Amino acid sequence: MGEKYEYNYRIRGLVYGNLWGGGCGAYPAEKIGCDDKKKLIANAKKMLKDGSLDSGMGYESLKGAYLTIETITTIVKDKKEFKNSEFEDLFIGKLTKSEKDFLKNGLSQCEF
């Protein structure tokens, strides 16, 4: 048959938190990847908790994030690679409905 399937996962999105000096805001999250979706999500949650998911922008504290998980399927057939991406949304942290709406609207405006 000569077919080989590979799956990879990537996360990108926005982090939401309390800004130094007051107020709240959103910045791009660190882009992270992994070969295991559960490990990827666990890593994103860990990074949110320890503050490293914020891409170095520097919040006083992080509240949550709105992330897009990209599942990349690679099929190799007869030495040719074919890739397909599927996307799903994920909220992590403790966000209110209005904060989720703010992030969802913001992410729809972003280009990665």
Secondary structure, 3 states (H helix, E strand, C coil): CCEEEEEEEEEEEEEEEECCCCCEEEEECCCEEECCHHHHHHHHHHHHHHCHHHCCCCCCEEEEEEEEEEEEEEEEECCEEEEEEEEEEEEEECCCHHHHHHHHHHHHHCCC
